[in-house]
Amino acid sequence: MSALYRRLQADPQADLRLLVGGAHLSRTYGHSIDQIRADGLQVLLAVESLIDSDTPSSRLKSASILLQGAIDAVASWQPDAIVYAGDREEVWIGAMLGAYLEIPTVHFYGGDHTMSGYVDNPVRHAASKLSTYHLVAVEAHRQRLLRLGEPDERIRVVGNLSLDNFRAHRAIPREQLQQRLGLPAALGDYALVMFHPDPVERDIAPQVLGRMLDALAAHGLGAVVGYPNSDPANRGLVEAIEQRRDQPRFFAYRNLERDDFLSVYKNARLIIGNSSSGILEAASVPLAAVDVGVRQRGRLAGANVVFCDADRAAIDAAIARVLSPAFGAIVAQVVNPYGSGDASERAAQFLLHTDLRALRPKTEDPLVAGGRNP
């Protein structure tokens, strides 16, 4: 969303202010509110909401703290719209704030779907039912929202906003990046590893991460590894990362500035793990992506993505496949199905030039074709 936020921040017609909470204010997860402020974005309210006890109940308690902290600030400011993106708890918090405070809401990336069974999936769909408008990434997501009973006039296809950062960015040369970040001299060619906890594979997540790292080493690749998100069972992954920090072809980070992260991304041989980034953004580099396990299974993906199971043999085979010259030729020609990097401008034009209150009351009857009232 950062490309859209910067676009709106620069527009005199817009008064953008952010509600910031969760891991953004945690030193454990990189304190990324510093980057938000460095971008010159205005923070309406910062809520220290994260209960970092690594349990499912702590995630729900953290969400309740963020909701409670936000209500008075949003009710007092009375914005023209509340904007949120994706499928996590802050999305249904934004949707509930808008619904109960009678403020129009705009949900980005509704209509996406995975087959993992993770709570994020129904949260995304539930937030869509509470939202006034939907700015979706692709036509298939629009069709899924129509099946959920959302009328067509509430939906716009704009593409994925994260691609805008990739299109506009020029990578820092590898040698300079190595000096800036302190990358190991022996790192050599490397894979970017981004792996998060998932309830289906929660108990084996550290072992799966170890399999990926061992497989990369067997294929002659170093590893640049991002720490996991704050979801339950992240601590086992953190411990697995810490155990390898002294290896000569290994580098781990908690949070990188945007320019550094994009440069690490673009200098990699491939991306591997279960982050949505491999699905959404890697094709815009272009970069091969190996998606391990069930977390992203079922999502639309470009020809640069190989899905595999979480056992060592499957991971080995997937890495070998994406490193082959034949697959490299496929990656070189890939077209990102999520857009071409102009989504933030499309979204900004919609937000700035649409009467967002026109459809705020959700009066549609799901029994009527298309969700429209007669």
Secondary structure, 3 states (H helix, E strand, C coil): CHHHHHHHHCCCCCCCEEEECHHHHCHHHCCCHHHHHHCCCEEEEECCCCCCCCCHHHHHHHHHHHHHHHHHHHHHHCCCCEEEECCCHHHHHHHHHHHHHCCCEEEECCCCCCCCCCCHHHHHHHHHHHCCEEEECCHHHHHHHHHCCCCHHHEEECCCCHHHHHHHCCCCCHHHHHHHHCCCCCCCCEEEEECCCCHHHHHHHHHHHHHHHHHHHHCCCEEEEECCCCCCCHHHHHHHHHCCCCCCCEEEECCCCHHHHHHHHHHCCEEEECCHHHHHCHHHCCCEEEEECCCCCCCCCCCCEEEECCCHHHHHHHHHHHHCHHHHHHHHCCCCCCCCCCHHHHHHHHHHHCCCCCCCCCCCCCCCHHHCCC
